[in-house]
Amino acid sequence: MTRTTAPRRIDFRRIAEAALARAPEIVGRWLPDGHREGSEWVAKNPTRADHRPGSFKVNLRTGRWGDFATDDKGGDLVALAAFVFRLEMGEAARRVAEMCGVDPYV
């Protein structure tokens, strides 16, 4: 009898927490045209023809982000990676985990 192993589950929470600990560095790398305003990173939305920073913001304390011109939003930096790089959430989580040096799986 052949035994199959269950697929490994991605630990999205641990990955998001690891990314949040490095939020200014990560967000600055992903959105290099932006700048810090208090606890937020203000940038152009890289997924559309955004002409100036202002409506696209990332909260560096919580990881929440949004584009108030389009209503695109998310709750953490994994979701931001998926949005910016047009990835599925699982792939975004694995890439962010690798960037942060954490095991992506439970």
C-alpha positions, 0 to 999 in steps of 0.5 A: 500500500502506498502512503501519500503525504498531505500537502504542507500548509503555508503559515501565512501569519508567520510570514506576514509577521516576519515581513512586517518586522522588516516593512520599511526595507521591504516596501522601499524595495518593492515601491522605490518611488515612494517615501515615508510619511509617519507610519505610512509608505506613500507611493505610486500604484505600480499596477496602473498608470499612476502619475504621482504618489498619494492614493497608494499607501502602506501602513508600516506598523500593520501591513495594511495597504490600499489604493484609495483611487481604485479601492484595491486593498489588503491586510498584510505584506504577503497580500501586497506582494501578490498584488504588486507582482501579480502572484497567487497568494501561495506563491507570494507567501513562499517568496516573501518567506524566502526573502525574510529567511523563514520556513513558509510551512506549518 
